[in-house]
Amino acid sequence: MPEWLMITARVAGVFALVLLLTRLLGKRPVARLTLFDLTTVIVIGFIAGALSLDLIPNPVNGLISLGIWILFPALIYALSLKFKAVRDLYQGKETVIVNHGRVLDDKLLAAGLTPEDFLGLLRRKNVFNFADVEFAVLEPTGELNVLPKKEQQSLTPKNMGIKVAEESVPQTVILDGNIMDEALTAMGVNRNWLLTEIDKAGVSVENIFIAQVDSTGQLYLDLFDDSLSTPQPTIREMTLATLKKCQADCELFALGTREPEAKTMYRETATGLNDIIGELEPLLGR
């Protein structure tokens, strides 16, 4: 057998074996790999390369070594999922680097980080002044998680005591020019509403690559032809869409409830909203 064919056969065999055995290591993302994981990957790659090039006199010993280097880490990882002591030994523990605004020099040194390394990790979190940090924790993966001080945190509706409506997942109602009826039902709208909104945008269904409806009932379009642009919704149009969404939700709730009083209330509300929409549509639809 030609030498190149033997090498090809060995590489194919080792590749299939490594692919099969590495499935035992789980589906951890690369960002969560520890130093031990990276060392294991390097050793596995070295043994696999040596087997492929016939650098190991006894291939059986090479296969045994390869199996051990894959099965042992998989076993340790499985044990670490059940036992915290094994997890701490295998993955390590998180280290508090900044506590109540004070940088802990001894913890920084124990983690093997220089002040420059620490400042660089802060910059990755868009923190350029260490005085803005209340707490900072170095994870076993080497990632630094930061909690800014109160005065440096972003203002949110909760901080201001403002209640906001719950968000729902946007639904894709058109994909590759095809209308998705199930997504329309999930958002409480129908094809007539969708076709009306598309007609307002001045495009055809066949020219729409993706269309989504958000929790406010606003329709967003992306066209196959990138040279075309879709008109942006105005505040009036968004208000009208929200009213229609509320009216459709009330009708849907009326169909879904078994309580007579609730069903009556939902229907009356839907009727009232329908009347309001009829009065406001000439003004909001301009």
ABEGO torsion letter per residue (X at the ends): XBAAAAAAAAAAAAAAAAAAAAAAAEABBAAABBAAAAAAAAAAAAAAAAAAAGABABAAAAAAAAAAAAAAAAAAAAAAAABAAAAAAAAEBBBBABBGGBBBAAAAAAAGBBAAAAAAAAAAAGBABAAABABBBBBAAGBBBBBBBAAABBBBAAAAGBBBBBBBBBBBABBGGBBBAAAAAAAGBBAAAAAAAAAAAGBBAAABABBBBBAAGBBBBBBABAABBBBBBBAAAAAAAAAAAAAAAAAAAAAABABAAAAAAAAAAAAAAAAAAAAAAAAAAX
